[in-house]
């Protein structure tokens, strides 16, 4: 069995960590280097069939990733990535 290295999904952190150590894997599939970086909260299930789920600031919509923000803005202003880069360089 090997060790995988992950990158913290907190935009302000981006620390690399091993999946065999202490880290916070959210129920949504994202991983954070710590519970603090993911702003972990326990979501109690409505039925007794499943253990408590963990939620992070991303799946609760409290924060967004830079890539998601960029995609939104490109679509909103109907420009391509290349056009945005040219606009940035021209400033």
C-alpha positions in Angstrom: 0.0 0.0 0.0 1.4 3.4 -1.0 1.2 6.8 0.4 -0.6 9.5 -1.6 0.2 13.2 -1.1 -2.7 15.7 -1.2 -2.9 19.5 -1.3 -5.0 21.3 1.2 -8.1 22.8 -0.6 -8.0 25.9 1.6 -6.9 28.7 -0.8 -4.9 30.4 1.9 -3.0 27.3 2.9 -2.3 24.9 0.0 0.0 22.8 2.2 0.9 19.3 1.0 0.3 16.4 3.3 0.3 12.6 3.3 -3.0 10.7 3.3 -1.6 8.4 6.0 -1.3 11.2 8.6 -3.7 13.4 10.3 -5.9 15.4 7.9 -9.6 16.2 7.4 -11.3 14.4 4.6 -14.7 16.0 4.1 -17.8 14.0 3.1 -18.0 16.0 -0.1 -14.7 14.5 -1.3 -12.3 17.5 -0.6 -9.4 17.2 1.7 -7.8 19.7 4.1 -4.5 19.5 6.1 -6.5 20.1 9.3 -10.0 20.5 10.6 -9.3 24.3 11.1 -8.4 24.7 7.4 -11.6 23.0 6.3 -13.7 24.7 9.0 -15.1 21.3 9.9 -18.6 20.9 11.2 -20.5 17.7 12.1 -23.8 17.3 10.3 -26.1 15.0 12.1 -27.9 12.5 9.8 -31.7 12.5 9.8 -31.8 8.7 10.0 -29.8 6.3 12.2 -28.6 4.4 9.1 -25.4 6.4 8.7 -22.9 7.9 11.0 -22.5 11.7 11.3 -21.3 13.4 8.1 -18.6 16.1 8.1 -19.0 19.2 6.1 -16.4 21.8 5.1 -16.5 25.5 4.2 -16.5 24.6 0.5 -19.5 22.2 0.5 -21.5 24.6 2.8 -20.9 27.4 0.2 -19.1 29.6 2.7 -16.1 30.0 0.4 -15.2 29.1 -3.1 -12.1 28.0 -5.0 -10.2 30.5 -7.1 -10.7 28.3 -10.2 -14.5 28.3 -9.7 -14.5 32.1 -9.3 -12.4 32.5 -12.5 -14.8 30.2 -14.4 -17.8 32.2 -13.2 -16.2 35.6 -14.1 -15.2 34.4 -17.6 -18.7 33.2 -18.3 -20.3 36.3 -16.7 -18.3 38.7 -18.9 -18.3 36.4 -21.9 -14.5 36.4 -22.3 -11.9 33.6 -22.8 -9.1 32.9 -20.5 -6.7 34.1 -23.1 -8.5 37.4 -23.4 -8.5 37.8 -19.6 -4.7 37.2 -19.6 -4.2 39.9 -22.4 -6.4 42.3 -20.4 -4.3 41.7 -17.2 -1.0 42.2 -19.1 -2.3 45.4 -20.6 -3.1 47.1 -17.3 
